[in-house]
Amino acid sequence: MTIISTLKRWGVLFAAIAALCGCAALPQAERAATPPARTAASDQIVILIGVDGLRPDAIERYPDAAPHIRALAAKGVRAEGMTPAMPSLTFVNFYAIATGLYAEQTGIVSNWSYSRKLGRVMRRADHGESVWWGGEPIWVTAEKQGVHTGTMFWLGSEAAIEGVRPSHWLPYDGKMSYSDRVKTVLGWLVGPDHPRFLTIYFQGVDHNEHIYGVGTPEERQAVADVDAAIGQLVAGVNKLGLGARTNFILVSDHGFANVPEGHVIYLDDFISFDDVFIPVFMGPDGAGVSAVTHIFVKKGGADDIYEKLAKASGRGHFKVYRREHLPARWRLDNPDRTGDIVVVADEGWLLWGRSLVSSYAGGPPKGMHGYDRNLPDMQATFIAEGPRFRDGLVVEPFDNVEVYGMIADILGIQPAKTEGDLAHVRYFMRPAK
C-alpha cells in the first residue's frame, strides 16, 4: 500500500481510531482477565516498539514515570540487558534488530555510513535507496510470505528492499506526535485484513539523554512521555479485541553513558584532517561529535595515520584499530563501509576536532553512546509480553540479532538467514499450538 492510499484511509478510520485512543490504558489486571490466548502462528500479531536510548535500568530509576512499561515487564519477559551490535549507535542497531545481522553484513556501520563503491555518505535523504540496506528485514520476509506488515518509522523501511515494501509505511517525521503515531498504527489494525507485524518508534529518550544526560529530570520526562504512548497503544489494541493475539516486543537500540565536562579528544591534535575523510565529522549532513569514528585515508598510507593515532592512544582515552584487526566480537568488518582505521573512545569521552566548528550551542553532549557494545552502560532494553512469551521472567542478556528469529517464529514464517539462533532464546517463549 502506498503512502497516499494509507493517508486516504485515515479519513475513513478517524472515528474508530478516535474512540480507541481517547480511552485510558487498561489496568494490568483487566488485561490479564482477557480470554485465554490462541497461539496458532497464523493468528498471532507482533508489535515491535522501538524506544531510542532506553537504558534497562530506567524503569527502576523512574518507577512512577513508567507504569505501563513496568506492567509489560512484570507480566512477560524482561532481559537484564540486550547487547547491541557494534557500534552502539541508533542506525546500526535498529537495523540489526530488523534483520538479525551485525553491521559487517548489513553495511550499516554508523549513523553516517560511507560507501567506497558509491563514493558518498548515506544522507537522511538517501534512506529510500535500497542500495544502502543489506540483509532482509523482517517486514520483507513477512510480505514475501503473504503476511501484511506496517512500519511506523523503522530504519530501512523507507526503501524497497529486494523490491518489497511494507503494506503500510510512512517516511520518518520526528515532529509527528507520539499520540498520532499510535493512532496511525491502531488504524492499520482495523478490519479483517490488518497487518500481523507492526513497528512503532519513539526518539525522545535518546534526545534528552544527549542534551541533559542520564539521571536528569529531562530523562525522566522523556520516559514518562513514551510510557504514556505505550499505555495508549496497549489500551487501543485491547479495545480492538486483539489483546489475546498480540505480542508486544519493546526494544531499545543501545544504552547511554554520561560525559563529564572536558572529556573531549581532538583527533587533529595527532593527525591532519587534510589526509583523511571522517564521515561523522565531514559528511554532507553536518559535523557531529561521536564516540566512534571511521577514518578513510585520502593521502599517504594508512600505516602512517594508524601509527600516529596508536602512539597517542596510550595517553588519550581512546583505542585505535586497523580494519583488519578489529575485535572479532564486534562483527564490524565490512569491506565497503568500514573505515581503513576505526577509533573508539573510552566510555565517557567524545571524539572531535579542534579545527571543526561546533554545532552544539549549549556545549558538547552530556550523554553519549557508540562505545564498546559489551560495556554494561551500553546494554539495551528488551521486554516482551503476549501469548507467545512466558510470564514473569527475568532472563540473561542476549544479542539483539536474536529478535528477528523470535518474530519470524511467532508469525509462523520461514526466516531468512541471520546471525541469530532461536535456540538461544526459545526457553522464554511458549510453543505455538
DORONU-407461 format. One record per atom (N, C-alpha, C): x negated, y negated, z negated; residue in one letter. Coordinates in steps of 0.1 Angstrom, whole numbers, padded with zeros to 4 digits, always signed. Atoms other than C-alpha are relative to their C-alpha. Example, Ala and Ser with C-alpha at 12.3 -4.5 7.8 and 13.67 -1.06 7.14 Angstrom:
-0009+0012+0000A-0123+0045-0078A-0009-0012+0000A+0009+0011+0000S-0137+0011-0071S+0008-0011-0008S
% end
This chain:
-0009+0012+0000M+0000+0000+0000M-0009-0012+0000M+0008+0012-0001T-0013-0034+0009T+0003-0010-0012T-0002+0010+0011I-0017-0064-0015I+0013-0007+0003I-0012+0008-0003I+0011-0082+0004I+0012+0008-0004I-0012-0008+0003S+0036-0053+0001S+0001+0001-0015S-0001-0001+0015T+0027-0050-0036T+0006-0012-0006T-0005+0012+0005L+0033-0086-0042L+0015-0002+0003L-0014+0001-0003K+0067-0084-0024K+0008+0008-0010K-0007-0008+0009R+0077-0056-0048R+0002-0007-0013R-0001+0007+0013W+0072-0080-0078W+0014-0006-0001W-0013+0006+0001G+0104-0098-0070G+0011+0010-0003G-0010-0010+0002V+0124-0066-0068V+0000+0006-0014V+0002-0007+0012L+0109-0053-0100L+0001-0009-0012L+0002+0010+0011F+0109-0085-0121F+0009+0002-0012F-0010-0001+0011A+0140-0079-0141A-0004+0012-0008A+0003-0012+0007A+0130-0044-0150A-0013-0002-0009A+0013+0002+0007I+0094-0054-0159I+0002-0009-0012I-0002+0010+0011A+0106-0084-0180A+0006+0007-0012A-0007-0007+0011A+0128-0061-0200A-0010+0009-0008A+0009-0009+0006L+0100-0037-0206L-0010-0007-0008L+0011+0007+0006C+0074-0062-0216C+0004-0010-0010C-0004+0010+0010G+0094-0085-0238G+0001+0006-0013G-0002-0007+0013C+0096-0059-0265C-0013+0000-0007C+0012-0002+0008A+0072-0055-0294A-0005+0014+0002A+0005-0013-0001A+0049-0025-0293A+0007+0009-0010A-0007-0009+0009L+0065+0006-0308L-0010+0005-0011L+0008-0005+0011P+0052+0017-0342P-0006+0014+0004P+0006-0012-0003Q+0029+0047-0341Q+0009+0012-0004Q-0009-0011+0004A+0054+0068-0360A+0011+0003+0011A-0010-0002-0010E+0080+0062-0333E-0006+0007+0013E+0007-0007-0012R+0055+0072-0305R-0001+0014-0003R+0002-0014+0003A+0048+0104-0324A+0013+0008+0000A-0013-0006+0000A+0085+0111-0325A+0006+0003+0013A-0004-0003-0014T+0088+0114-0287T+0002+0015+0002T-0002-0014-0002P+0099+0147-0273P-0013+0007+0003P+0013-0008-0003P+0072+0175-0270P-0005-0003+0014P+0006+0004-0013A+0048+0167-0242A+0001+0012+0010A+0002-0010-0011R+0049+0186-0209R-0014-0002+0005R+0014+0001-0003T+0013+0193-0200T-0004+0005+0014T+0004-0005-0014A+0015+0206-0164A-0008-0011+0007A+0008+0010-0007A-0011+0189-0143A+0008-0009+0010A-0008+0007-0010S+0015+0179-0117S+0008-0010-0006S-0009+0009+0007D+0033+0160-0144D-0007-0012-0007D+0008+0009+0009Q+0005+0141-0161Q-0003-0014+0006Q+0004+0014-0004I-0002+0103-0159I-0013-0003-0008I+0012+0005+0007V-0036+0088-0168V-0001-0015+0002V+0002+0014-0001I-0040+0051-0176I-0014-0003-0006I+0014+0003+0004L-0077+0041-0178L-0001-0015-0003L+0001+0013+0005I-0082+0010-0199I-0014-0004-0002I+0014+0005+0001G-0115-0009-0195G+0000-0013-0008G+0002+0012+0009V-0124-0033-0223V-0015-0004+0000V+0014+0003-0002D-0156-0050-0213D-0007-0004-0013D+0008+0004+0011G-0182-0051-0241G+0005+0004-0014G-0006-0004+0013L-0161-0035-0268L-0009+0010-0007L+0008-0009+0008R-0185-0020-0294R+0008+0010-0007R-0008-0011+0007P-0174+0013-0310P+0004-0004-0015P-0003+0004+0014D-0175-0004-0345D+0009-0012-0001D-0007+0013+0000A-0154-0034-0335A+0014+0002-0008A-0014-0001+0006I-0120-0019-0347I-0001+0003-0015I+0002+0000+0014E-0136-0012-0381E-0003-0014-0006E+0003+0013+0005R-0150-0046-0384R+0011-0010+0000R-0012+0008-0001Y-0117-0062-0374Y+0013+0008-0001Y-0012-0009+0000P-0090-0038-0386P+0013-0007+0002P-0013+0007-0001D-0063-0064-0388D+0002-0005+0014D-0001+0005-0014A-0071-0075-0352A+0003+0011+0010A-0001-0011-0010A-0068-0041-0336A+0009+0011-0004A-0009-0011+0004P-0038-0022-0349P+0004+0010+0010P-0004-0009-0010H-0028-0008-0316H-0011+0009+0005H+0012-0008-0004I-0063+0004-0306I-0003+0010-0011I+0002-0009+0011R-0067+0019-0341R+0011+0011+0000R-0010-0010+0000A-0034+0037-0338A-0003+0011+0011A+0004-0010-0010L-0045+0053-0305L-0011+0009-0005L+0012-0007+0005A-0078+0063-0321A+0004+0010-0011A-0004-0009+0011A-0061+0078-0352A+0009+0012+0005A-0008-0011-0006K-0036+0098-0331K-0007+0009+0009K+0007-0008-0010G-0060+0110-0305G-0015+0003-0003G+0014-0003+0001V-0097+0114-0299V-0008-0013+0001V+0009+0012+0000R-0124+0089-0307R-0014+0005-0001R+0015-0003+0000A-0161+0092-0299A-0007-0010-0009A+0009+0009+0008E-0187+0079-0323E-0007-0010+0009E+0006+0009-0010G-0201+0063-0292G+0000+0007+0013G+0001-0006-0014M-0203+0068-0254M-0012-0006+0006M+0013+0005-0005T-0237+0065-0238T+0002-0006+0014T-0002+0006-0013P-0237+0041-0209P-0011+0005+0010P+0011-0002-0010A-0257+0046-0176A-0009-0012-0002A+0010+0011+0001M-0288+0025-0173M-0001-0007+0014M+0000+0009+0011P-0290-0004-0171P+0014-0001-0007P-0013+0001+0008S-0263-0010-0198S+0007-0013+0004S-0006+0012-0006L-0246-0036-0175L+0014+0004+0005L-0014-0002-0003T-0209-0040-0165T+0002+0007+0013T-0003-0006-0013F-0210-0032-0128F-0005+0014+0000F+0006-0013+0000V-0233-0002-0133V+0009+0010-0007V-0007-0009+0009N-0211+0013-0160N+0015+0002+0004N-0014-0003-0004F-0175+0008-0149F+0000+0008+0013F+0000-0009-0012Y-0185+0023-0116Y-0005+0014-0003Y+0005-0014+0005A-0204+0052-0133A+0012+0007-0005A-0012-0006+0006I-0171+0059-0152I+0009+0004+0011I-0009-0003-0011A-0152+0058-0119A-0004+0012+0008A+0006-0010-0010T-0175+0081-0100T-0006+0013-0007T+0007-0011+0006G-0191+0104-0126G-0015+0001+0004G+0013+0000-0005L-0225+0093-0112L-0008-0011-0006L+0009+0011+0005Y-0255+0074-0125Y-0004-0009+0011Y+0004+0010-0010A-0270+0044-0108A-0008+0005+0011A+0009-0005-0010E-0296+0064-0089E+0009+0005+0012E-0008-0006-0010Q-0267+0080-0070Q+0010-0011+0006Q-0009+0010-0005T-0242+0051-0067T-0006-0012+0007T+0007+0012-0005G-0267+0024-0058G+0004-0013-0007G-0004+0012+0008I-0250+0000-0082I-0010+0000-0012I+0010+0000+0010V-0282-0006-0102V-0001-0012-0009V+0000+0013+0007S-0274-0040-0115S+0013-0007+0003S-0011+0009-0004N-0247-0067-0115N-0004-0008+0012N+0005+0008-0011W-0269-0082-0088W-0008+0010+0009W+0008-0010-0007S-0279-0052-0067S-0005-0006+0014S+0007+0004-0013Y-0303-0059-0038Y-0002+0013+0008Y+0002-0011-0009S-0304-0036-0008S-0012-0003+0010S+0011+0001-0010R-0337-0032+0011R+0006+0001+0014R-0006-0003-0013K-0317-0018+0040K+0008-0011+0006K-0008+0011-0004L-0293-0046+0042L-0007-0014-0001L+0007+0012+0001G-0317-0073+0032G+0007-0011-0007G-0008+0010+0007R-0293-0090+0008R+0005+0005-0013R-0006-0003+0013V-0278-0091-0027V+0015+0001+0002V-0015-0001+0000M-0243-0079-0033M+0006-0012-0008M-0007+0011+0006R-0224-0111-0040R+0014+0004-0004R-0014-0003+0004R-0190-0112-0056R+0009+0001+0012R-0008+0000-0012A-0175-0119-0022A-0002+0012+0008A+0003-0012-0008D-0190-0087-0009D+0006+0013-0006D-0005-0012+0006H-0171-0063-0032H+0010+0008+0008H-0009-0007-0009G-0147-0054-0004G-0008+0008+0011G+0008-0007-0010E-0176-0040+0017E-0004+0014-0006E+0002-0014+0004S-0177-0002+0014S-0015+0004+0000S+0014-0004-0002V-0214-0001+0023V-0008-0001-0014V+0007+0002+0013W-0224-0011-0013W+0003+0012-0010W-0005-0009+0010W-0205+0017-0031W-0002+0014+0003W+0003-0015-0001G-0220+0052-0033G+0009+0008-0008G-0008-0009+0008G-0202+0082-0046G+0015-0001+0004G-0014+0000-0003E-0165+0089-0046E+0008-0003-0013E-0007+0004+0012P-0144+0070-0072P+0013+0010-0002P-0011-0009+0003I-0116+0090-0089I+0013-0004+0007I-0012+0003-0007W-0089+0070-0072W+0000+0005+0015W+0002-0006-0013V-0103+0081-0038V+0003+0015+0000V-0002-0014+0001T-0104+0117-0049T+0015+0003-0002T-0014-0003+0002A-0068+0115-0061A+0008-0003+0013A-0007+0004-0012E-0055+0097-0030E-0002+0010+0011E+0002-0010-0010K-0071+0122-0007K+0007+0013-0002K-0007-0013+0003Q-0052+0150-0025Q+0015-0003-0003Q-0015+0003+0001G-0018+0132-0024G+0005-0005-0013G-0003+0006+0013V-0019+0116-0059V-0001-0015+0001V+0000+0015-0001H-0009+0079-0058H-0007-0006-0012H+0008+0007+0010T-0031+0055-0077T+0003-0015+0000T+0000+0014+0000G-0031+0019-0088G-0011-0006-0008G+0012+0005+0007T-0061-0002-0098T+0002-0015-0003T+0000+0014+0004M-0057-0034-0117M-0014-0004-0005M+0013+0005+0002F-0092-0047-0114F-0010+0011-0006F+0010-0009+0003W-0118-0020-0114W-0011-0001+0010W+0011+0001-0009L-0153-0021-0099L+0001+0010+0011L+0000-0009-0012G-0153-0007-0064G+0014+0001+0006G-0014-0003-0005S-0115-0007-0060S+0004-0010+0011S-0004+0009-0011E-0115-0036-0036E-0005+0004+0014E+0006-0005-0013A-0134-0016-0009A+0008+0012+0004A-0006-0012-0006A-0120+0011+0014A-0012+0010+0000A+0011-0009+0001I-0145+0038+0002I+0005+0013+0006I-0004-0012-0008E-0145+0068+0026E+0013-0003+0008E-0012+0003-0007G-0118+0049+0043G+0013+0000-0008G-0012-0002+0008V-0094+0053+0014V+0001-0012-0011V-0002+0010+0010R-0079+0026-0009R+0011+0006-0010R-0011-0004+0009P-0056+0030-0040P+0013-0004+0007P-0013+0003-0005S-0019+0029-0032S+0004-0015-0004S-0002+0014+0004H-0018-0004-0052H-0013-0005-0005H+0013+0006+0005W-0047-0027-0059W+0001-0015+0002W+0001+0014-0001L-0055-0063-0064L-0014-0005-0001L+0013+0005+0001P-0087-0083-0059P-0002-0006-0014P+0002+0005+0013Y-0102-0094-0092Y+0003-0015-0001Y-0004+0014+0003D-0088-0126-0107D-0001-0002-0015D+0002+0001+0015G-0103-0134-0141G+0010-0009-0007G-0009+0009+0006K-0077-0161-0146K+0014+0006-0002K-0013-0006+0002M-0048-0137-0144M+0002+0004-0015M-0002-0003+0014S-0033-0134-0179S+0001+0015-0003S-0001-0013+0004Y-0035-0102-0198Y+0014+0005+0001Y-0014-0004-0001S+0003-0101-0200S+0004+0003+0014S-0004-0002-0014D+0007-0104-0163D-0007+0013+0006D+0007-0012-0005R-0019-0076-0157R+0009+0012-0005R-0008-0011+0006V+0002-0053-0180V+0013+0001+0008V-0012+0000-0007K+0034-0063-0163K-0001+0006+0014K+0002-0005-0013T+0020-0055-0129T-0002+0015+0000T+0002-0014+0002V+0008-0021-0140V+0013+0007-0003V-0013-0006+0003L+0042-0013-0155L+0009+0000+0012L-0008+0001-0012G+0058-0025-0123G-0003+0012+0009G+0004-0011-0009W+0038+0001-0104W+0006+0013-0005W-0005-0013+0005L+0052+0028-0127L+0015+0001+0001L-0014-0001-0002V+0088+0020-0119V+0003+0008+0013V-0004-0008-0011G+0105+0045-0096G-0006+0014+0000G+0004-0014+0000P+0101+0082-0088P-0014+0003+0006P+0012-0002-0007D+0071+0078-0065D-0012-0008-0006D+0010+0008+0006H+0049+0060-0090H-0014+0006+0000H+0014-0006+0001P+0011+0064-0093P-0001+0009-0013P+0003-0008+0012R-0002+0091-0117R-0013-0004-0006R+0012+0005+0005F-0035+0074-0121F+0000-0015+0002F+0000+0014-0001L-0038+0037-0130L-0012-0005-0009L+0010+0007+0008T-0065+0013-0143T+0004-0014-0003T-0002+0014+0004I-0064-0020-0161I-0013-0004-0008I+0013+0005+0005Y-0094-0042-0171Y+0002-0013-0007Y+0000+0012+0009F-0099-0069-0198F-0014-0004-0002F+0014+0005+0000Q-0130-0091-0198Q-0004-0008-0012Q+0002+0011+0009G-0126-0114-0228G-0010+0004-0012G+0009-0003+0011V-0146-0095-0255V-0014-0002+0004V+0013+0003-0005D-0177-0095-0234D-0003-0014+0002D+0002+0014-0002H-0173-0131-0225H-0003-0007-0014H+0002+0007+0013N-0170-0142-0262N-0013+0005-0007N+0013-0005+0006E-0199-0120-0273E-0012-0006+0006E+0011+0007-0006H-0222-0135-0248H-0002-0014-0005H+0000+0015+0004I-0213-0171-0258I-0003-0001-0015I+0000+0003+0015Y-0209-0167-0296Y-0007+0011-0008Y+0006-0011+0007G-0224-0133-0305G+0009+0009-0007G-0007-0011+0007V-0214-0102-0323V+0002-0004-0015V-0003+0003+0014G-0197-0106-0357G+0005-0014-0002G-0004+0014+0001T-0182-0140-0350T+0016-0001+0001T-0015+0001-0001P-0146-0153-0352P+0005+0001+0014P-0004-0001-0014E-0146-0156-0314E+0001+0014+0005E-0001-0014-0004E-0154-0119-0310E+0013+0006-0006E-0012-0005+0006R-0126-0111-0334R+0013-0004+0008R-0012+0004-0007Q-0101-0132-0315Q+0001+0007+0014Q+0000-0008-0013A-0111-0115-0282A+0005+0014-0002A-0005-0014+0003V-0105-0081-0298V+0015-0001-0002V-0014+0001+0003A-0071-0093-0311A+0008-0002+0013A-0007+0003-0013D-0061-0106-0276D+0001+0013+0008D-0001-0012-0008V-0069-0073-0259V+0008+0011-0007V-0008-0009+0008D-0053-0053-0287D+0015-0003+0003D-0014+0004-0003A-0020-0072-0281A+0004+0005+0013A-0003-0005-0014A-0022-0064-0244A+0002+0015+0000A-0001-0015+0000I-0027-0027-0251I+0013+0004-0007I-0012-0002+0006G+0002-0028-0275G+0012-0002+0010G-0010+0003-0011Q+0023-0043-0247Q+0001+0011+0010Q+0000-0011-0010L+0012-0016-0223L+0006+0013-0006L-0005-0012+0006V+0019+0013-0247V+0015-0001-0001V-0014+0002+0002A+0053-0001-0255A+0008+0001+0013A-0007+0000-0013G+0062-0006-0219G+0000+0014+0006G+0000-0014-0004V+0052+0030-0210V+0010+0008-0007V-0011-0007+0008N+0074+0043-0238N+0014-0004+0005N-0013+0005-0004K+0103+0021-0227K+0004+0006+0014K-0003-0006-0013L+0100+0036-0192L+0003+0015-0001L-0003-0014+0002G+0104+0071-0207G-0012+0009+0004G+0012-0008-0005L+0068+0081-0197L-0010+0003-0011L+0009-0002+0011G+0052+0082-0231G-0005+0014-0002G+0003-0014+0002A+0053+0120-0233A-0009+0006+0011A+0008-0004-0011R+0035+0123-0200R-0013-0007+0002R+0011+0009-0003T+0009+0096-0203T-0012+0002-0009T+0012-0001+0007N-0027+0099-0213N-0007-0013+0001N+0007+0012+0001F-0044+0067-0224F-0015+0002-0002F+0015-0001+0002I-0082+0066-0220I-0005-0014+0000I+0005+0014+0002L-0097+0034-0234L-0016+0001+0000L+0015-0001-0001V-0134+0029-0225V-0005-0015+0001V+0007+0012-0003S-0159+0001-0226S-0012+0004+0008S+0011-0002-0009D-0189-0003-0204D-0014+0001-0007D+0012+0001+0008H-0216-0009-0230H+0002-0006-0013H-0001+0007+0012G-0223-0022-0264G-0005-0014+0001G+0005+0014+0001F-0238-0056-0275F-0010-0001-0011F+0009+0004+0010A-0267-0070-0294A-0001-0015-0001A+0003+0014+0002N-0273-0104-0309N-0014-0004+0004N+0013+0006-0004V-0301-0126-0296V-0004-0011-0009V+0004+0011+0009P-0319-0147-0322P-0005-0012+0008P+0005+0012-0007E-0328-0182-0312E-0015+0001+0003E+0014+0000-0004G-0360-0185-0293G-0005+0013+0005G+0004-0014-0005H-0361-0148-0282H+0001+0000+0015H+0000+0000-0014V-0368-0156-0246V-0014+0003+0006V+0012-0003-0007I-0395-0141-0224I-0001-0006+0014I+0001+0007-0013Y-0407-0162-0195Y-0009+0008+0009Y+0008-0009-0008L-0419-0138-0168L-0010-0008+0009L+0009+0007-0008D-0435-0166-0148D-0012-0006-0008D+0013+0002+0007D-0460-0170-0176D-0010+0010+0004D+0009-0011-0003F-0475-0138-0163F-0002+0002+0015F+0000-0002-0015I-0467-0137-0125I+0005-0012+0007I-0005+0011-0008S-0460-0162-0097S+0013+0005+0006S-0012-0004-0007F-0424-0161-0086F+0000-0002+0015F+0001+0001-0014D-0436-0171-0052D-0003+0014+0007D+0004-0013-0005D-0448-0135-0048D+0010+0011-0001D-0010-0010+0003V-0416-0117-0058V+0014-0005+0002V-0014+0003-0001F-0379-0116-0054F+0007+0007-0012F-0007-0005+0012I-0358-0111-0086I+0014-0003+0002I-0014+0003-0003P-0321-0108-0077P+0007-0008-0011P-0007+0006+0011V-0308-0118-0111V-0004-0015-0002V+0005+0014+0001F-0329-0150-0111F+0002-0008+0013F+0001+0007-0012M-0329-0158-0074M+0011+0003+0010M-0011-0004-0008G-0296-0144-0060G+0009-0011+0005G-0009+0011-0005P-0270-0163-0040P+0011-0005-0009P-0011+0005+0010D-0245-0165-0069D-0006-0008-0011D+0005+0008+0011G-0269-0184-0091G-0009+0008-0009G+0010-0007+0009A-0296-0176-0116A+0007+0003-0014A-0005-0003+0014G-0289-0159-0150G-0010+0007-0008G+0009-0008+0009V-0309-0146-0179V+0005+0014-0001V-0004-0014+0001S-0309-0109-0184S-0009+0008-0009S+0008-0009+0008A-0322-0080-0205A-0008+0009+0009A+0007-0009-0009V-0334-0062-0174V-0001-0007+0014V+0001+0006-0013T-0348-0073-0140T-0006+0010+0009T+0006-0008-0011H-0355-0055-0107H-0009-0010+0007H+0009+0009-0006I-0386-0071-0092I-0004+0007+0014I+0004-0005-0013F-0392-0067-0054F-0012-0009+0004F+0013+0007-0003V-0427-0076-0043V+0000-0005+0014V+0000+0006-0013K-0429-0100-0014K-0015-0002+0006K+0014+0003-0004K-0467-0109-0013K-0009+0008-0009K+0009-0008+0007G-0496-0088-0022G+0005+0013-0003G-0004-0014+0003G-0494-0054-0037G+0007+0001-0013G-0007-0002+0013A-0471-0041-0064A-0009+0003-0011A+0009-0004+0011D-0501-0028-0083D-0005-0013-0008D+0004+0013+0007D-0513-0064-0090D+0010-0006-0009D-0011+0005+0008I-0479-0075-0102I+0002+0008-0012I-0002-0009+0011Y-0475-0045-0123Y-0011-0001-0011Y+0011+0001+0009E-0509-0048-0139E+0001-0013-0009E-0002+0013+0008K-0503-0084-0149K+0011+0001-0010K-0011-0001+0010L-0470-0076-0165L-0003+0011-0010L+0003-0010+0010A-0482-0044-0181A-0010-0005-0011A+0010+0005+0009K-0511-0063-0197K+0008-0009-0010K-0008+0009+0009A-0486-0089-0211A+0010+0007-0009A-0011-0007+0007S-0460-0063-0222S-0005+0004-0014S+0004-0004+0013G-0482-0053-0251G+0002-0010-0011G-0002+0011+0010R-0476-0086-0269R+0013-0008+0004R-0010+0009-0006G-0445-0098-0250G+0015+0005-0002G-0014-0005+0003H-0414-0078-0264H+0007+0005+0013H-0007-0007-0011F-0407-0060-0231F-0009+0011+0005F+0007-0011-0006K-0417-0029-0212K+0002-0001+0015K+0000+0001-0014V-0426-0027-0175V-0002+0014+0006V+0001-0013-0007Y-0423+0003-0151Y-0001-0002+0015Y-0001-0002-0014R-0432+0011-0116R+0013+0009+0003R-0012-0007-0003R-0401+0025-0098R-0002+0015-0002R+0002-0015+0000E-0416+0060-0095E-0003+0005-0014E+0003-0004+0013H-0424+0060-0132H+0010-0003-0011H-0011+0003+0009L-0391+0051-0147L+0004+0012-0008L-0004-0011+0008P-0379+0073-0175P+0011+0008+0007P-0009-0009-0007A-0361+0103-0160A+0014-0001-0006A-0013+0000+0007R-0333+0100-0187R+0008-0012+0004R-0007+0012-0004W-0324+0066-0172W+0008+0003+0013W-0006-0003-0013R-0314+0081-0138R+0002-0013+0009R-0001+0013-0006L-0322+0048-0122L-0008-0002+0013L+0009+0001-0012D-0345+0056-0092D+0008+0002+0013D-0007+0001-0013N-0325+0046-0061N-0010-0006+0010N+0011+0005-0009P-0349+0042-0032P+0004-0013+0008P-0003+0012-0007D-0329+0014-0015D+0002-0012-0010D-0005+0011+0009R-0317-0006-0046R-0009-0003-0012R+0008+0002+0012T-0342-0001-0075T-0012-0008+0004T+0011+0008-0003G-0369-0027-0077G-0013+0008+0001G+0013-0006+0000D-0406-0019-0070D-0005+0001-0014D+0003+0001+0014I-0410-0029-0106I+0012-0003-0008I-0012+0002+0009V-0384-0028-0134V-0006-0005-0014V+0004+0005+0014V-0388-0049-0166V+0012+0000-0009V-0011-0001+0009V-0367-0042-0196V-0004-0006-0013V+0004+0007+0012A-0367-0065-0226A+0003+0009-0012A-0003-0006+0013D-0368-0052-0262D+0014-0005-0004D-0014+0004+0004E-0333-0053-0278E-0001-0014-0008E+0000+0013+0007G-0325-0089-0289G-0009-0010+0007G+0008+0009-0007W-0347-0105-0263W+0006-0002+0014W-0005+0003-0014L-0339-0122-0229L-0012-0002+0009L+0009+0003-0010L-0358-0124-0197L+0004-0012+0008L-0003+0012-0007W-0361-0157-0179W-0012-0005+0007W+0012+0007-0006G-0384-0181-0161G-0001-0015-0003G+0002+0015+0003R-0398-0215-0171R+0003-0009+0012R-0002+0008-0012S-0395-0227-0135S+0014+0000+0005S-0014-0001-0004L-0358-0218-0133L+0008-0011-0008L-0009+0010+0006V-0331-0244-0140V+0011+0008-0008V-0010-0007+0008S-0309-0232-0169S+0014-0003+0005S-0014+0002-0003S-0272-0227-0161S+0009+0000-0012S-0007-0001+0013Y-0263-0225-0198Y+0000-0013-0007Y-0001+0013+0006A-0251-0258-0210A-0002+0000-0015A+0001-0001+0014G-0249-0246-0246G-0012+0008-0005G+0012-0007+0003G-0283-0229-0245G+0002+0015+0004G+0000-0014-0005P-0291-0192-0238P+0011+0008-0008P-0010-0008+0006P-0265-0165-0246P-0004+0004-0014P+0002-0004+0014K-0262-0155-0283K+0002+0015-0001K-0002-0014+0000G-0253-0119-0273G-0004+0005+0014G+0005-0005-0013M-0267-0096-0246M+0001+0015+0000M+0000-0014-0002H-0266-0061-0232H-0009+0003+0012H+0009-0003-0011G-0286-0043-0205G-0012+0008-0004G+0011-0007+0006Y-0311-0027-0229Y+0000+0015+0002Y+0001-0014-0001D-0322+0009-0230D+0014+0007-0004D-0013-0005+0001R-0290+0029-0227R+0002+0009-0013R-0001-0009+0012N-0298+0052-0257N-0001-0007-0013N+0000+0008+0013L-0301+0024-0283L+0014+0000-0006L-0013+0000+0007P-0273+0025-0309P+0009-0012+0003P-0008+0011-0003D-0262-0010-0302D+0006-0001+0014D-0005-0001-0014M-0257-0002-0265M+0011+0010+0002M-0011-0010-0001Q-0232+0025-0272Q+0013-0006+0003Q-0013+0005-0004A-0198+0020-0256A+0011+0007-0008A-0012-0006+0006T-0163+0029-0268T+0007+0010+0009T-0009-0009-0007F-0142+0059-0259F+0010+0004-0010F-0012-0004+0008I-0107+0065-0273I+0010+0006+0010I-0010-0006-0009A-0082+0089-0257A+0012+0005-0008A-0012-0005+0007E-0046+0097-0267E+0010+0004+0010E-0010-0005-0010G-0020+0117-0249G+0002+0015-0001G-0003-0015+0000P-0006+0152-0242P-0012+0009+0003P+0011-0009-0003R-0039+0165-0229R-0012-0002-0009R+0011+0002+0010F-0060+0153-0259F+0004+0005-0013F-0003-0006+0014R-0062+0169-0293R+0002-0012-0009R-0004+0010+0009D-0050+0150-0323D-0011-0003-0011D+0008+0004+0012G-0071+0130-0349G-0014+0005+0000G+0014-0005+0000L-0106+0140-0338L-0010-0012+0002L+0011+0009-0002V-0138+0120-0341V-0011+0009+0006V+0010-0009-0007V-0164+0135-0317V-0013-0006+0002V+0014+0005-0002E-0201+0132-0310E-0001-0008+0013E+0002+0007-0013P-0214+0108-0283P-0002+0008+0012P+0003-0006-0013F-0215+0118-0247F-0002-0010+0011F+0003+0009-0011D-0225+0102-0214D+0013-0004+0007D-0012+0005-0006N-0199+0081-0197N+0004+0007+0014N-0003-0007-0013V-0202+0102-0164V+0009+0012-0002V-0009-0011+0003E-0180+0128-0182E+0014-0004+0002E-0014+0005-0001V-0149+0106-0179V+0007+0004+0013V-0006-0004-0013Y-0143+0113-0142Y+0005+0014+0000Y-0004-0014+0000G-0141+0150-0148G+0012+0002-0009G-0012-0001+0008M-0116+0146-0176M+0012-0004+0008M-0012+0005-0007I-0093+0125-0154I+0004+0010+0011I-0003-0009-0010A-0096+0149-0125A+0007+0013-0005A-0006-0011+0006D-0087+0178-0148D+0014-0002-0004D-0013+0003+0005I-0057+0161-0163I+0010-0002+0012I-0008+0002-0012L-0044+0151-0128L+0002+0013+0008L-0001-0013-0008G-0049+0187-0115G-0006-0001+0014G+0006+0002-0013I-0071+0176-0086I-0014+0006+0000I+0013-0005-0002Q-0103+0191-0072Q-0010-0011-0001Q+0009+0012+0002P-0132+0168-0084P-0010+0000+0011P+0012+0001-0009A-0160+0156-0061A-0012+0004-0009A+0012-0004+0007K-0195+0165-0071K-0005-0012-0008K+0004+0010+0009T-0206+0145-0101T-0012+0005-0008T+0011-0003+0009E-0234+0144-0127E+0005+0003-0014E-0006-0004+0013G-0209+0153-0155G+0003+0015+0000G-0004-0014+0001D-0198+0187-0167D+0011+0001-0010D-0011+0000+0008L-0164+0192-0181L-0002+0008-0012L+0002-0009+0011A-0177+0219-0204A-0005-0008-0012A+0006+0008+0011H-0194+0191-0225H+0011-0006-0008H-0011+0007+0007V-0160+0176-0234V+0013+0007-0001V-0013-0007+0000R-0134+0202-0229R+0005+0004-0014R-0004-0004+0014Y-0134+0211-0266Y+0010-0010-0007Y-0009+0009+0006F-0115+0179-0274F+0013-0002+0009F-0012+0001-0009M-0089+0184-0246M+0009+0012-0002M-0009-0011+0000R-0058+0205-0247R+0001+0006+0015R+0000-0006-0013P-0055+0230-0218P+0013-0004+0007P-0012+0002-0008A-0030+0224-0190A+0009+0012-0001A-0009-0011+0000K+0001+0245-0190K+0007+0002+0013K
% end
